[in-house]
Amino acid sequence: MAFPFMRAFVTLFLYRYTRLVFNLFSFWSFKPIPPPENPKLTSQDVTVIIPSLEGCGDELVETIRTILDNQPFELLLVTIEANRTKAERMLSAMPASKSRIRLFTVKHPNKRRQMTEAIPEVRTAITLLADDDVSWPRTLLPWILAPFEKDEKYGGVVTCQRLRRAIAPSLSQRVWGFLGALYLERRNFDCGATTHVDGGLPCMSGRTVAYRTRILQNEAFTYAFTNEEWWWGKYQLNADDDNFITRWMVSHGWETYMQYHPEAEVLTTLEDNPRFLKQCARWSRSNWRSNLTSMFHEKHIWHRQPWSAYAVHLTTLSPPAFLGDILLVWLCHKATGSWGESFHDQSMTMLYLWIFTSKWIKLLDVCRHDTECGMFNSF
């Protein structure tokens, strides 16, 4: 009677944890592509596009300052027409930016339309997209350009991310900040591991990501990007811009890469209040839409990135981790119930220890490149 339970337990256990074990090995053996000694691509080959709803604010000023410190060729800021005056006022108070920033506007808030308003204006080989709430290290551009130098097959490069810690946070902000930092660290782990195995990425986050300009300026890309539909053409999809571009890279034969290194590490903000849960819900919806599209409509991942298809996309169809853990515990209990009390207790204890270890082992590497250990300092 116990055999069917044991078979189900082993099947579920292997399905859930094979990817963890293999990803741990892949992540810990991952080595980023270093900048060459004599690079052909420099900061003057980079144009940065920032789509922004408000077009002003302290966070945006900090973002622009850290980006200009990297000496890109140009920065294109795109906001909505209603906020043009505020954006112009902000830029006029930044004298160093006058010759290096151009301002564009669109009538209605739509990130995809904002991006395509600026993309045709780019005059450099590399286009870098950035959110309006990030901080760059001064060393970012050489590192994000390195994969493009190494091989022409790379069409997009994304950076690792850490949480920008709040100043004098309250206890509530510390708790929400810790959860946000945890999310980013686990994401770094998953992206680094799959990049090392088959070049697959769950999503090339638009917080800071670089592409070859000719990809984004292609007419077919522009049309598909601004006319994506969902649910058999019933809905025009304006969200998920970074998911769309990630899938475009796969479907059009380009390789993608994540630079996991402290000199290519971007600081970003997340909600530090209960609205963080709404952010998670939006990310979950985006992942569902994109992963289902990748698996059952476009289908390129199955032959181009088979490991990522299993380790990332198939998790969309898996039960939540909490339910999976409960099911594993129940199956183990049923399968080992006839082994005698001592062996049964040992089996259950080993399973509990394994589940507990699996929850934090991805974070063992969190301080490898960061002496400040950003995640834990956020708490």
N, C-alpha and C positions, 0 to 999 in steps of 0.2 A: 504493500500500500504506500510505503514511503518513497518508492522509486519515482513515480510521476512528479512528486513534489521536489525531489532532488534534481531531476532533469530540468524542471522549470526554474529552480533556484540557480543552477549552474548557467543556464542559458541567459537569464536576466542579469546575473552577476557579470558574466563575460561581456554582454552587450553594453552594460553601463560603464565598466571599469577598464576594459581594454584600451579605450581611447585615453583615459586618464594616465595609465601607466606609460603608454607610448608617447603621449604628449609631454609627460614629465621628462622622459629621456630626450626628446627632440628639443624641448625648451632649454634644458640645461646644457645641451651641446651646441646651441645656436650661437653663431658668431656674425655680427653685423658686417656689412661691406664698408671698409674704411675709405675715406677720401683719398684719391691718388695724390702723389707728391706734386705732379704738374698737371692740374686739372684743365681740361678744355672748356668745361662749363663753369662759369663763375656766377656770382650774385647778379651781374649785369645781364645774365641770360634768363632772369626770373622776373615775372610780373605777378604781383599778389592781388587777388580779388577778394574783397570783403563784402558780402551781402549783409546789410544791417537794417532792421526795422526802424529803430529810433534814429539812427544816423548821428548820434551824439551820446555823451555820457562818460563818466570816469573810466568805466571798464573799456570802452572803445578807445579812449585816449591812451590808456596803458597798452592796449593791443597795438595801436599804430606806432607808439614809441618803440616797443620792442621789435616790431617788424622793421622799422626804418633803421634801427641799430644794426640790422643784418645787411644793409646797403643793397636792397633789390633795385632793379632798373626803374620800377614804377609800382605804385599802389593805386588800384582802382576801387573806390568806395561807391557802393550802390545802395541807395535807400529809396524811400517812397517820396513822391512829389510833395506831399503835405509836410514832410520834414526837411525839405531842402534848405530852408532858411536856418534852421537849427544846426544842420550839418555845416553849412558855410560859416556860421559864426564860430563853431568849434575849430574848424580848420584854420580860420584867420588868426586864432589865438595860438597856433602852432607854426611859428615862422619857418622852422626847418622843413616843414612839409609842403610849402607852397609850390615848389618846382618838381615835386616827386609824387604828388597825389592828384588824381583827377576824380571829380565827383559826377556820378550818374544817378538818375532817378527813373522810377517807373510809377505809373499811376496807382496801382493797387499792390498791396503786400503779397508777394508770391516769390519765394526764394529761387525757384527755377527760372522765372522770367528775369529776376534781378541778375542772376548769373549770366544768362544769355544776352543780356543787355551789354555786359562788359566784355565777354569773351571775344567777340569780333574785333575789339579794340586792342587786343594784346599783340605786341610786336616782338616778343621774345620766344625762344624755343621752349621754355618751360612756363607753365601757368600753375600758380600755387593758390589754392582756395583755403580761406581761413574764416573761422567764426569770429564774431566781434567781442569775444570774452576770453581770449587766450593770451598767454605770455610766452614769448619765444626766448630761448637762450641765444647768445650772440653767435654760437657755433652751429646753428641749425642748418643753414643753407649748404655748406660744404657736405654735410652728412646726408641731407635729403637728395642732393644731386649725385652722390657717389654711385648708386645703382644705375642711373641713366648713363653714366660714363662707362660703367663696367660692361654693359651689354645693351644693344639696341632693342632687345626683346622686351625690356621693361618699359611699360607704358604708364605706370603709376606707382608712387611711393608714398607711404603713410608713416607717421611718427608714432612713438609711444606717448602715453599721456599720464599725467599725475594731477591730483587735485590741488588747486591753489587754496592754501589754508586761509581761513577767515582770521581777521585781526581781533583779538580779545573776544573769542566766541563765547556765547552762553552755553550752558550744559546741553540744551536742546540742539543748538547748532553743532556742537561737538558730536552728538549721537548721529544726526543726519549726515554730517560731514564724513564720519567714519564709514557709514553705509555707502556713501558716494565714492569714497576712496577705495573701498573694497571692490565695488563694481569695476572701477577703472583698472585696478591691479589684476583682477581675474581676466579682464578683457585683454590686457597686455599679454598675459600668459597664453591665452588661447590663440591670439594672432601670431605671437612669436613662434609657437609650436607648429601651427599649420603652415606658416610661411616656410619654415625649415623643411617640412616634409614634402609638400607638393606645390607650394606657392599660393595656396588658397588662403583667402581671408574672409571672415564672416561679413565684414563690411569695412570699406576704406573710409574711416570716419572723416567727415567734412570739417572737423575742428581744425585740422591742418593736414593737407594732402596735396601732393604735386602730380601733375600730368604733363605729358608731351602736348604742347599746344595744338599740334596738327590733329590730334584726336578730338579735342573739344571743338575745334573750328570746322570739323567735317560737317557738311550739310545734313547728311543722314543722321548723325548724332544729334544735331540741334533739333531736327524734326521729331525724332523719337523721344528726346529728352523733354520736350515741351508738349508732347501729345500722348504721354503714357496713360493708359487706361487700366482700370481694375474691375474685376467681377464681370468678365465677358463684355467689356465695353460700356458698362452702365455708369461708371464713375470716372471723371477726370482726376488723375492722381497728381497732386501738387507736392505732397510730402515725399520722404524717402529718396531725396536726390542722391545721397551718397550710396545708397543701395543700388539705385539704377546704374550709376557709373561703374560700380564694382562689377555688376553683371555684364555691362557692356564690354569691360576689359576681357572677361572670360569668353564671351560669345564672339569676340572679334580677334582672338588669337594673341592678345597682349598678356605679358606676365606682370604680376604685381609683387610688391615687396614691402615689408615693414622694417624700418630701422629701429631696432631696440637697443638704444644706447643713451646714456645720460646727456650727451651733447646734442642729441636729437629729441630731447624730451620736452614736450609742451605742457605748460600748466594751464588748466582750464577750471571753470566753475560749474558747479551743479547746484540744484536747489538744496538749501540747508534747512528745510522745513517740511511739513507734510506734503507739500507739492512735489517733493521728490518721488512719491508714489505715482503721481500722475505722469511724471517723466518716464518712469519704468513702464507704465501701461502703454505709453506712446511707442517706446522702443520695442515692446513686445508685439504690438500690432504691426510695426514696420518689419520686424523680423519674420513674422508669420507671412505677410504678403510677399516679401522678397524670397524667402526660402521656398515657399510653395511654387512661386514662379520659376525659380532656378531648377527645382526638382522635376516638376511635371509639365511645364510649358516650354522653357528653353532647353533644358536637359543637357547642356554642355558640360556641367560639372561632373557628370558620371564618368566621362572618359578623360577630361582634362585634369580634374582634381578629385580623384576617387576617395582619398583619405579625408579631405575636407567635407565631402558629401556625407560620409559616415559620421565624422567627429563633430560637425557643425550643423549641417542642414537637417539631417535625420532627427536631431534632438527636438526639432519642431514638433514631430509626431510622437515624441516620447511623453510619458506621464510626468508631472512635476516631480522634482527630486524628493520632496517630502513623501509623496504617495509611493514613489519607487522604493524609498527606504523602508516604509511600512510593509510593503509587499515582500521585500527581501527578508525582513525579520520574520514575517509570518511563514514564508516558505521554508526558511531555515528551521524554524521551530517544528513545523510539520514533518520535514525531512529527517530530522535528527531525534525526534521524540522517542523512537524505539531503540536508540543506541545506548540507553542507560543514562542515569541522572548525571554522572560525572562527565561523560563525553558530550552529552547534550549541553550542559552548562558551559563547557569549554568552547564548544562550537559557537554558542550564542555570544560569549564574551569576545571571541576573536572577531566575529562579525561586527559587534558594537565598536570595537577598537578600530577596525578598518573603516567603517563609515565615519567615525569621528575624525580619523586622520585625513580622509579624503576631503574634508571640509576646509582644512587649512594648509594642506601640503603645497597647494599652488602658490602660496604666499612665501614659501621659504626663500625664494630668490628676490624678494621685494627690496632687500637692502644691499644686494650685490653691487649695484652701481650707485647707490644713493646713501651717503653717510648720514643724511638727516632722516632717512627712513620716513618719507612723506606721509604714508598711509597712517602709521601709528601716531605721528605727531598731530595729525588732524583730529585724533581723539584725545 
